[in-house]
Amino acid sequence: MGRRTNPGGALDREAGMILYYHPLSSYCWKVLIAFYENGTPFTPRILEADEAVAEWRELWPLGKFPLLHDPVRGAVIAEASIIVEYLGRHEPGTFRPIPVDGDAAIEVRLMDRLFDNYVMGPMQALVGDRLRPEAVRDPHGVAENAAALRKAYNLLEARLAGRIWAAGDHLSLADCAAAPSLHYADRIVPLRADHPVLGAYLDRLEARPSFARVLREMQPWWQNFPFADGPLAS
């Protein structure tokens, strides 16, 4: 964790949490869902304005987002899962991202990794390929990543059977990961027709007020999503 000071060198302990993010970013959605579930106020810094970008790069030269700056505690927190866990530790409310029970916590963290690595990862690779000039796109890579998504859908279809949320009966960090990854992946490699359990789960996520708010707020940017007009050709 980093420490942020004002020009005079003293820690600014009056500012609330500041979140640097972009409204189309799937990993930013993951954090926003947690903030909205918990009702924790924060200052949004959307990474389009030059001033916000300059602040973000000063705080985190690696240039990745989302990024949380907590001046009250002198903390700079990177990585979406860690930000969500930080929120649960330092701003406890109605949303508990990580269960107290150790075995339940392991399941939550496992599901978080499954959604990030095996849904979000291939999905983002497909988006990245679509953003390339057509002459340098990778059809073989596209086919591999689409197949990887379908494999992940099959695994999740079986694992989610009988569950309301990703890791059981309560919303958790795992659902914060699931919502953006599945929402975007379904628009690239549709999942509902062949995976009814996974499709019903995605319906519940999209109806959840916290995620519905994220989806409303990203609408002005939706036209910039490269699959906004439809999925990959089957």
PASEBA-1860 file (N, C-alpha, C; in nm, 3 decimals):
! residues 234
1> MGRRTNPG> 0.083/-0.119/0.000/0.000/0.000/0.000/0.088/0.125/0.000 ~ 0.044/0.224/-0.074/0.119/0.348/-0.081/0.062/0.452/0.012 ~ 0.131/0.563/0.021/0.090/0.672/0.108/0.085/0.799/0.026 ~ -0.025/0.873/0.038/-0.048/0.992/-0.042/-0.040/1.115/0.048 ~ 0.036/1.215/0.009/0.051/1.336/0.089/0.010/1.457/0.007 ~ -0.019/1.565/0.076/-0.046/1.690/0.006/0.086/1.760/-0.024 ~ 0.084/1.873/-0.097/0.210/1.935/-0.135/0.299/1.971/-0.016 ~ 0.238/1.993/0.102/0.317/2.026/0.219/0.374/1.905/0.289
9> GALDREAG> 0.336/1.784/0.245/0.390/1.662/0.301/0.300/1.596/0.403 ~ 0.190/1.658/0.445/0.101/1.600/0.545/-0.004/1.512/0.477 ~ -0.036/1.402/0.542/-0.136/1.312/0.488/-0.272/1.378/0.487 ~ -0.342/1.371/0.375/-0.478/1.426/0.364/-0.574/1.327/0.427 ~ -0.623/1.355/0.546/-0.710/1.262/0.618/-0.857/1.304/0.613 ~ -0.892/1.401/0.532/-1.031/1.445/0.525/-1.100/1.396/0.399 ~ -1.024/1.364/0.295/-1.085/1.317/0.171/-1.138/1.175/0.189 ~ -1.251/1.143/0.125/-1.303/1.007/0.128/-1.231/0.921/0.026
17> MILYYHPL> -1.280/0.797/0.011/-1.220/0.707/-0.087/-1.237/0.761/-0.228 ~ -1.135/0.744/-0.308/-1.135/0.791/-0.447/-1.111/0.670/-0.535 ~ -1.198/0.651/-0.633/-1.186/0.536/-0.723/-1.156/0.585/-0.864 ~ -1.043/0.539/-0.917/-1.005/0.568/-1.055/-1.047/0.450/-1.141 ~ -1.129/0.477/-1.243/-1.185/0.367/-1.322/-1.235/0.418/-1.457 ~ -1.271/0.321/-1.543/-1.340/0.354/-1.668/-1.472/0.278/-1.671 ~ -1.580/0.343/-1.714/-1.713/0.280/-1.708/-1.732/0.157/-1.796 ~ -1.643/0.132/-1.893/-1.656/0.011/-1.976/-1.570/-0.105/-1.927
25> SSYCWKVL> -1.484/-0.081/-1.831/-1.389/-0.183/-1.788/-1.456/-0.290/-1.702 ~ -1.439/-0.415/-1.741/-1.501/-0.525/-1.667/-1.447/-0.533/-1.524 ~ -1.317/-0.514/-1.507/-1.261/-0.520/-1.371/-1.306/-0.400/-1.287 ~ -1.332/-0.287/-1.349/-1.388/-0.174/-1.276/-1.531/-0.203/-1.233 ~ -1.607/-0.270/-1.319/-1.743/-0.310/-1.280/-1.739/-0.395/-1.154 ~ -1.643/-0.484/-1.148/-1.629/-0.573/-1.032/-1.622/-0.493/-0.902 ~ -1.545/-0.386/-0.902/-1.530/-0.302/-0.783/-1.654/-0.217/-0.760 ~ -1.710/-0.161/-0.867/-1.829/-0.077/-0.852/-1.945/-0.156/-0.791
33> IAFYENGT> -1.963/-0.280/-0.832/-2.070/-0.362/-0.774/-2.053/-0.372/-0.623 ~ -1.931/-0.394/-0.577/-1.907/-0.404/-0.433/-1.938/-0.273/-0.362 ~ -1.896/-0.161/-0.418/-1.927/-0.031/-0.356/-2.077/-0.009/-0.349 ~ -2.149/-0.040/-0.457/-2.292/-0.015/-0.459/-2.367/-0.112/-0.368 ~ -2.322/-0.237/-0.360/-2.382/-0.332/-0.268/-2.369/-0.284/-0.124 ~ -2.252/-0.232/-0.091/-2.224/-0.193/0.046/-2.276/-0.055/0.082 ~ -2.308/0.025/-0.022/-2.353/0.161/0.004/-2.242/0.253/0.051 ~ -2.118/0.220/0.016/-2.003/0.301/0.059/-1.983/0.419/-0.036
41> PFTPRILE> -1.985/0.541/0.015/-1.962/0.657/-0.073/-1.817/0.663/-0.120 ~ -1.798/0.716/-0.238/-1.664/0.735/-0.291/-1.667/0.847/-0.393 ~ -1.550/0.900/-0.422/-1.536/1.002/-0.526/-1.496/0.932/-0.655 ~ -1.580/0.940/-0.759/-1.544/0.876/-0.886/-1.450/0.964/-0.967 ~ -1.344/0.901/-1.018/-1.250/0.970/-1.107/-1.242/0.887/-1.234 ~ -1.321/0.927/-1.334/-1.328/0.852/-1.459/-1.205/0.886/-1.542 ~ -1.142/0.781/-1.592/-1.012/0.797/-1.658/-1.030/0.838/-1.805 ~ -1.087/0.956/-1.820/-1.093/1.024/-1.950/-1.038/1.165/-1.938
49> ADEAVAEW> -1.070/1.231/-1.826/-1.020/1.366/-1.802/-0.869/1.362/-1.777 ~ -0.797/1.458/-1.834/-0.651/1.461/-1.822/-0.607/1.467/-1.677 ~ -0.677/1.544/-1.596/-0.638/1.559/-1.455/-0.650/1.427/-1.381 ~ -0.759/1.353/-1.405/-0.777/1.224/-1.340/-0.670/1.125/-1.384 ~ -0.639/1.125/-1.512/-0.536/1.034/-1.564/-0.400/1.066/-1.502 ~ -0.368/1.194/-1.488/-0.240/1.233/-1.429/-0.231/1.189/-1.283 ~ -0.340/1.207/-1.208/-0.341/1.164/-1.067/-0.320/1.013/-1.058 ~ -0.394/0.940/-1.141/-0.387/0.794/-1.141/-0.247/0.745/-1.173
57> RELWPLGK> -0.183/0.804/-1.273/-0.049/0.759/-1.311/0.054/0.793/-1.203 ~ 0.034/0.902/-1.135/0.124/0.936/-1.024/0.110/0.833/-0.911 ~ -0.014/0.793/-0.884/-0.039/0.698/-0.776/0.004/0.556/-0.813 ~ -0.010/0.520/-0.940/0.015/0.381/-0.981/0.082/0.380/-1.118 ~ 0.214/0.394/-1.123/0.285/0.406/-1.252/0.269/0.284/-1.342 ~ 0.225/0.169/-1.288/0.203/0.053/-1.374/0.089/0.075/-1.473 ~ 0.006/0.174/-1.447/-0.096/0.211/-1.545/-0.211/0.114/-1.557 ~ -0.248/0.046/-1.448/-0.361/-0.046/-1.450/-0.476/0.010/-1.366
65> FPLLHDPV> -0.596/-0.022/-1.405/-0.712/0.021/-1.327/-0.812/-0.095/-1.317 ~ -0.899/-0.090/-1.214/-0.928/0.020/-1.121/-0.816/0.039/-1.018 ~ -0.820/0.156/-0.958/-0.725/0.189/-0.851/-0.802/0.264/-0.743 ~ -0.783/0.222/-0.619/-0.848/0.287/-0.506/-0.746/0.367/-0.427 ~ -0.777/0.493/-0.402/-0.694/0.579/-0.316/-0.777/0.609/-0.191 ~ -0.725/0.570/-0.077/-0.792/0.594/0.052/-0.705/0.689/0.133 ~ -0.724/0.820/0.117/-0.639/0.916/0.189/-0.651/0.905/0.340 ~ -0.766/0.864/0.391/-0.786/0.856/0.535/-0.686/0.758/0.598
73> RGAVIAEA> -0.662/0.647/0.528/-0.570/0.545/0.580/-0.433/0.551/0.512 ~ -0.415/0.646/0.423/-0.288/0.658/0.353/-0.260/0.541/0.263 ~ -0.365/0.486/0.198/-0.350/0.363/0.121/-0.382/0.384/-0.027 ~ -0.304/0.316/-0.111/-0.333/0.305/-0.253/-0.344/0.156/-0.282 ~ -0.462/0.113/-0.328/-0.491/-0.029/-0.344/-0.518/-0.057/-0.491 ~ -0.444/-0.152/-0.546/-0.463/-0.195/-0.684/-0.519/-0.336/-0.687 ~ -0.563/-0.379/-0.805/-0.619/-0.512/-0.833/-0.760/-0.523/-0.777 ~ -0.854/-0.556/-0.867/-0.996/-0.550/-0.834/-1.033/-0.638/-0.715
81> SIIVEYLG> -0.987/-0.763/-0.712/-1.022/-0.851/-0.600/-0.971/-0.796/-0.468 ~ -0.851/-0.738/-0.469/-0.793/-0.685/-0.347/-0.869/-0.560/-0.302 ~ -0.911/-0.478/-0.396/-0.991/-0.359/-0.362/-1.121/-0.401/-0.295 ~ -1.188/-0.503/-0.351/-1.314/-0.549/-0.292/-1.290/-0.603/-0.151 ~ -1.184/-0.680/-0.132/-1.154/-0.733/0.001/-1.117/-0.620/0.097 ~ -1.044/-0.521/0.050/-1.010/-0.404/0.132/-1.137/-0.333/0.178 ~ -1.231/-0.316/0.086/-1.357/-0.251/0.119/-1.429/-0.328/0.230 ~ -1.435/-0.461/0.216/-1.502/-0.542/0.317/-1.435/-0.534/0.453
89> RHEPGTFR> -1.303/-0.517/0.455/-1.230/-0.510/0.582/-1.244/-0.374/0.649 ~ -1.237/-0.267/0.570/-1.228/-0.133/0.629/-1.359/-0.054/0.624 ~ -1.455/-0.096/0.545/-1.585/-0.029/0.538/-1.694/-0.134/0.552 ~ -1.698/-0.206/0.664/-1.797/-0.314/0.678/-1.938/-0.260/0.673 ~ -2.022/-0.331/0.600/-2.162/-0.293/0.587/-2.246/-0.417/0.564 ~ -2.350/-0.403/0.484/-2.438/-0.516/0.460/-2.376/-0.619/0.366 ~ -2.279/-0.578/0.288/-2.215/-0.669/0.192/-2.088/-0.726/0.252 ~ -2.079/-0.859/0.255/-1.960/-0.927/0.306/-1.896/-1.003/0.191
97> PIPVDGDA> -1.794/-0.946/0.129/-1.736/-1.010/0.010/-1.668/-1.143/0.038 ~ -1.610/-1.157/0.159/-1.541/-1.280/0.197/-1.608/-1.335/0.324 ~ -1.659/-1.457/0.322/-1.722/-1.513/0.442/-1.623/-1.529/0.557 ~ -1.676/-1.529/0.678/-1.592/-1.551/0.796/-1.545/-1.696/0.801 ~ -1.633/-1.788/0.767/-1.598/-1.930/0.768/-1.486/-1.958/0.667 ~ -1.383/-2.028/0.713/-1.265/-2.048/0.629/-1.291/-2.128/0.504 ~ -1.366/-2.237/0.513/-1.394/-2.318/0.395/-1.482/-2.243/0.296 ~ -1.580/-2.168/0.347/-1.665/-2.087/0.259/-1.582/-1.980/0.190
105> AIEVRLMD> -1.486/-1.922/0.262/-1.399/-1.820/0.202/-1.315/-1.879/0.090 ~ -1.268/-2.002/0.107/-1.190/-2.067/0.001/-1.275/-2.085/-0.124 ~ -1.400/-2.126/-0.108/-1.487/-2.143/-0.224/-1.511/-2.010/-0.295 ~ -1.531/-1.904/-0.219/-1.550/-1.771/-0.279/-1.427/-1.732/-0.359 ~ -1.309/-1.751/-0.302/-1.186/-1.712/-0.372/-1.162/-1.800/-0.495 ~ -1.197/-1.927/-0.485/-1.184/-2.014/-0.601/-1.275/-1.968/-0.714 ~ -1.401/-1.941/-0.683/-1.494/-1.897/-0.787/-1.451/-1.763/-0.846 ~ -1.398/-1.675/-0.762/-1.345/-1.548/-0.811/-1.237/-1.572/-0.915
113> RLFDNYVM> -1.145/-1.667/-0.886/-1.038/-1.698/-0.980/-1.093/-1.764/-1.107 ~ -1.193/-1.851/-1.094/-1.251/-1.915/-1.213/-1.309/-1.811/-1.308 ~ -1.384/-1.715/-1.254/-1.444/-1.614/-1.340/-1.339/-1.521/-1.399 ~ -1.241/-1.481/-1.319/-1.139/-1.389/-1.371/-1.049/-1.455/-1.474 ~ -1.004/-1.576/-1.445/-0.904/-1.640/-1.531/-0.964/-1.711/-1.652 ~ -1.081/-1.772/-1.635/-1.132/-1.861/-1.740/-1.254/-1.806/-1.814 ~ -1.310/-1.695/-1.765/-1.414/-1.625/-1.841/-1.363/-1.487/-1.881 ~ -1.321/-1.408/-1.784/-1.273/-1.274/-1.813/-1.151/-1.277/-1.906
121> GPMQALVG> -1.059/-1.370/-1.882/-0.938/-1.376/-1.963/-0.964/-1.399/-2.110 ~ -1.032/-1.510/-2.148/-1.062/-1.531/-2.290/-1.150/-1.421/-2.349 ~ -1.246/-1.372/-2.269/-1.332/-1.265/-2.319/-1.251/-1.143/-2.356 ~ -1.158/-1.104/-2.270/-1.078/-0.985/-2.299/-0.984/-1.007/-2.418 ~ -0.937/-1.131/-2.434/-0.854/-1.160/-2.551/-0.934/-1.144/-2.680 ~ -1.059/-1.185/-2.679/-1.145/-1.170/-2.796/-1.174/-1.022/-2.825 ~ -1.198/-0.946/-2.720/-1.217/-0.802/-2.738/-1.091/-0.739/-2.795 ~ -0.975/-0.776/-2.739/-0.850/-0.720/-2.787/-0.825/-0.749/-2.934
129> DRLRPEAV> -0.860/-0.872/-2.976/-0.840/-0.906/-3.118/-0.931/-0.821/-3.207 ~ -1.055/-0.800/-3.164/-1.148/-0.720/-3.245/-1.102/-0.575/-3.256 ~ -1.027/-0.527/-3.157/-0.980/-0.389/-3.160/-0.857/-0.370/-3.250 ~ -0.795/-0.480/-3.292/-0.680/-0.470/-3.381/-0.723/-0.432/-3.523 ~ -0.632/-0.376/-3.602/-0.661/-0.361/-3.745/-0.688/-0.500/-3.804 ~ -0.780/-0.507/-3.897/-0.823/-0.637/-3.951/-0.706/-0.718/-4.007 ~ -0.608/-0.650/-4.062/-0.496/-0.721/-4.125/-0.410/-0.798/-4.025 ~ -0.414/-0.762/-3.898/-0.328/-0.828/-3.800/-0.411/-0.905/-3.695
137> RDPHGVAE> -0.535/-0.933/-3.726/-0.615/-1.015/-3.635/-0.568/-1.160/-3.639 ~ -0.606/-1.236/-3.536/-0.556/-1.371/-3.517/-0.673/-1.470/-3.515 ~ -0.716/-1.520/-3.630/-0.831/-1.613/-3.633/-0.809/-1.738/-3.549 ~ -0.688/-1.789/-3.548/-0.660/-1.907/-3.467/-0.677/-1.876/-3.318 ~ -0.624/-1.762/-3.275/-0.640/-1.722/-3.136/-0.785/-1.699/-3.099 ~ -0.862/-1.642/-3.191/-1.005/-1.621/-3.168/-1.076/-1.754/-3.146 ~ -1.048/-1.851/-3.231/-1.111/-1.982/-3.217/-1.073/-2.048/-3.084 ~ -0.946/-2.035/-3.046/-0.901/-2.094/-2.919/-0.970/-2.029/-2.800
145> NAAALRKA> -0.982/-1.898/-2.801/-1.043/-1.829/-2.689/-1.194/-1.851/-2.683 ~ -1.259/-1.860/-2.798/-1.401/-1.893/-2.798/-1.424/-2.033/-2.743 ~ -1.337/-2.127/-2.780/-1.348/-2.264/-2.726/-1.322/-2.265/-2.576 ~ -1.228/-2.183/-2.530/-1.200/-2.175/-2.386/-1.320/-2.123/-2.310 ~ -1.390/-2.026/-2.368/-1.511/-1.976/-2.303/-1.617/-2.085/-2.292 ~ -1.637/-2.160/-2.399/-1.738/-2.266/-2.395/-1.701/-2.373/-2.292 ~ -1.573/-2.404/-2.279/-1.528/-2.499/-2.177/-1.558/-2.445/-2.038 ~ -1.533/-2.316/-2.017/-1.563/-2.254/-1.887/-1.713/-2.256/-1.860
153> YNLLEARL> -1.794/-2.228/-1.963/-1.940/-2.233/-1.945/-1.983/-2.372/-1.896 ~ -1.927/-2.477/-1.956/-1.964/-2.613/-1.917/-1.930/-2.641/-1.771 ~ -1.811/-2.599/-1.729/-1.770/-2.619/-1.591/-1.862/-2.543/-1.496 ~ -1.890/-2.418/-1.528/-1.974/-2.336/-1.440/-2.118/-2.384/-1.438 ~ -2.167/-2.435/-1.550/-2.304/-2.489/-1.554/-2.320/-2.598/-1.449 ~ -2.220/-2.685/-1.438/-2.227/-2.794/-1.339/-2.204/-2.741/-1.198 ~ -2.110/-2.651/-1.182/-2.074/-2.606/-1.047/-2.181/-2.518/-0.984 ~ -2.255/-2.445/-1.064/-2.357/-2.354/-1.012/-2.492/-2.423/-0.987
161> AGRIWAAG> -2.506/-2.548/-1.027/-2.633/-2.619/-1.008/-2.670/-2.621/-0.860 ~ -2.792/-2.576/-0.830/-2.840/-2.575/-0.693/-2.800/-2.453/-0.613 ~ -2.724/-2.362/-0.672/-2.681/-2.242/-0.601/-2.761/-2.121/-0.647 ~ -2.782/-2.029/-0.556/-2.844/-1.901/-0.592/-2.737/-1.807/-0.646 ~ -2.626/-1.798/-0.572/-2.516/-1.712/-0.611/-2.392/-1.796/-0.637 ~ -2.284/-1.736/-0.675/-2.170/-1.811/-0.727/-2.113/-1.910/-0.628 ~ -2.113/-1.874/-0.498/-2.053/-1.961/-0.398/-2.153/-2.009/-0.294 ~ -2.282/-1.993/-0.322/-2.382/-2.039/-0.226/-2.503/-1.948/-0.221
169> DHLSLADC> -2.551/-1.922/-0.100/-2.676/-1.848/-0.082/-2.655/-1.698/-0.067 ~ -2.531/-1.652/-0.056/-2.506/-1.510/-0.030/-2.415/-1.451/-0.137 ~ -2.448/-1.329/-0.177/-2.364/-1.257/-0.272/-2.226/-1.235/-0.212 ~ -2.122/-1.245/-0.296/-1.985/-1.237/-0.245/-1.893/-1.178/-0.352 ~ -1.765/-1.174/-0.319/-1.663/-1.135/-0.416/-1.677/-1.212/-0.546 ~ -1.711/-1.340/-0.538/-1.722/-1.423/-0.658/-1.828/-1.370/-0.754 ~ -1.937/-1.316/-0.700/-2.042/-1.262/-0.787/-1.999/-1.129/-0.848 ~ -1.918/-1.052/-0.774/-1.863/-0.929/-0.831/-1.777/-0.961/-0.953
177> AAAPSLHY> -1.708/-1.075/-0.950/-1.628/-1.118/-1.065/-1.716/-1.175/-1.175 ~ -1.819/-1.250/-1.136/-1.904/-1.318/-1.234/-1.983/-1.221/-1.320 ~ -2.037/-1.116/-1.260/-2.128/-1.027/-1.332/-2.065/-0.966/-1.457 ~ -1.952/-0.896/-1.446/-1.895/-0.838/-1.568/-1.842/-0.942/-1.665 ~ -1.780/-1.048/-1.614/-1.721/-1.146/-1.705/-1.829/-1.216/-1.786 ~ -1.937/-1.259/-1.723/-2.044/-1.329/-1.795/-2.123/-1.234/-1.884 ~ -2.149/-1.113/-1.835/-2.227/-1.018/-1.916/-2.156/-0.989/-2.048 ~ -2.027/-0.963/-2.041/-1.953/-0.937/-2.164/-1.935/-1.063/-2.247
185> ADRIVPLR> -1.900/-1.175/-2.182/-1.877/-1.298/-2.258/-2.001/-1.341/-2.334 ~ -2.118/-1.324/-2.273/-2.243/-1.364/-2.338/-2.269/-1.283/-2.465 ~ -2.214/-1.164/-2.473/-2.232/-1.082/-2.593/-2.130/-1.115/-2.701 ~ -2.034/-1.200/-2.669/-1.934/-1.241/-2.767/-1.956/-1.386/-2.808 ~ -1.970/-1.474/-2.709/-2.001/-1.617/-2.730/-2.125/-1.646/-2.646 ~ -2.245/-1.633/-2.703/-2.368/-1.644/-2.623/-2.375/-1.775/-2.545 ~ -2.428/-1.765/-2.423/-2.427/-1.881/-2.333/-2.565/-1.934/-2.297 ~ -2.669/-1.855/-2.308/-2.798/-1.893/-2.249/-2.863/-2.014/-2.316
193> ADHPVLGA> -2.851/-2.028/-2.446/-2.923/-2.135/-2.516/-2.880/-2.273/-2.469 ~ -2.752/-2.293/-2.446/-2.700/-2.426/-2.412/-2.665/-2.443/-2.264 ~ -2.681/-2.336/-2.187/-2.642/-2.342/-2.046/-2.751/-2.274/-1.961 ~ -2.861/-2.342/-1.937/-2.974/-2.280/-1.867/-2.944/-2.239/-1.724 ~ -2.864/-2.318/-1.652/-2.831/-2.281/-1.514/-2.747/-2.153/-1.513 ~ -2.647/-2.148/-1.597/-2.561/-2.030/-1.607/-2.641/-1.910/-1.657 ~ -2.730/-1.933/-1.752/-2.812/-1.824/-1.803/-2.904/-1.766/-1.697 ~ -2.966/-1.853/-1.616/-3.054/-1.806/-1.509/-2.975/-1.728/-1.404
201> YLDRLEAR> -2.854/-1.776/-1.378/-2.767/-1.705/-1.283/-2.732/-1.566/-1.337 ~ -2.699/-1.556/-1.465/-2.669/-1.425/-1.525/-2.792/-1.335/-1.520 ~ -2.910/-1.390/-1.540/-3.033/-1.311/-1.527/-3.044/-1.251/-1.387 ~ -3.013/-1.331/-1.284/-3.021/-1.280/-1.147/-2.919/-1.169/-1.124 ~ -2.799/-1.188/-1.178/-2.697/-1.085/-1.163/-2.741/-0.954/-1.229 ~ -2.792/-0.963/-1.351/-2.829/-0.841/-1.424/-2.948/-0.770/-1.362 ~ -3.030/-0.844/-1.286/-3.144/-0.783/-1.217/-3.106/-0.725/-1.081 ~ -2.990/-0.760/-1.030/-2.946/-0.711/-0.900/-2.927/-0.559/-0.908
209> PSFARVLR> -2.985/-0.480/-0.815/-2.977/-0.334/-0.828/-2.836/-0.279/-0.842 ~ -2.739/-0.338/-0.773/-2.602/-0.286/-0.782/-2.547/-0.301/-0.923 ~ -2.570/-0.417/-0.984/-2.517/-0.439/-1.119/-2.603/-0.365/-1.222 ~ -2.733/-0.359/-1.200/-2.818/-0.283/-1.291/-2.774/-0.137/-1.296 ~ -2.730/-0.084/-1.183/-2.680/0.054/-1.181/-2.553/0.067/-1.264 ~ -2.461/-0.029/-1.251/-2.339/-0.027/-1.331/-2.374/-0.028/-1.480 ~ -2.469/-0.112/-1.518/-2.507/-0.122/-1.659/-2.571/0.007/-1.710 ~ -2.648/0.073/-1.626/-2.706/0.202/-1.667/-2.597/0.306/-1.686
217> EMQPWWQN> -2.503/0.310/-1.593/-2.401/0.414/-1.597/-2.304/0.399/-1.713 ~ -2.290/0.277/-1.765/-2.194/0.259/-1.875/-2.256/0.286/-2.011 ~ -2.387/0.309/-2.017/-2.455/0.323/-2.147/-2.395/0.429/-2.238 ~ -2.355/0.546/-2.187/-2.296/0.646/-2.278/-2.168/0.598/-2.348 ~ -2.104/0.494/-2.294/-1.980/0.443/-2.352/-2.002/0.313/-2.432 ~ -2.122/0.258/-2.428/-2.146/0.124/-2.484/-2.112/0.116/-2.632 ~ -2.132/0.223/-2.705/-2.104/0.221/-2.849/-1.956/0.192/-2.878 ~ -1.870/0.209/-2.779/-1.728/0.183/-2.800/-1.690/0.038/-2.776
225> FPFADGPL> -1.783/-0.045/-2.729/-1.756/-0.187/-2.711/-1.758/-0.254/-2.848 ~ -1.652/-0.325/-2.886/-1.641/-0.372/-3.025/-1.742/-0.479/-3.064 ~ -1.812/-0.539/-2.966/-1.916/-0.638/-2.998/-2.055/-0.582/-2.966 ~ -2.069/-0.450/-2.960/-2.197/-0.389/-2.925/-2.307/-0.427/-3.026 ~ -2.267/-0.454/-3.151/-2.367/-0.483/-3.254/-2.398/-0.631/-3.268 ~ -2.329/-0.717/-3.194/-2.360/-0.859/-3.205/-2.240/-0.946/-3.173 ~ -2.263/-1.077/-3.149/-2.159/-1.170/-3.110/-2.072/-1.214/-3.228 ~ -1.974/-1.296/-3.195/-1.894/-1.359/-3.299/-1.984/-1.442/-3.390
233> AS> -1.952/-1.450/-3.517/-2.025/-1.539/-3.605/-2.003/-1.683/-3.561 ~ -2.109/-1.762/-3.559/-2.096/-1.902/-3.514/-2.046/-1.988/-3.629
END
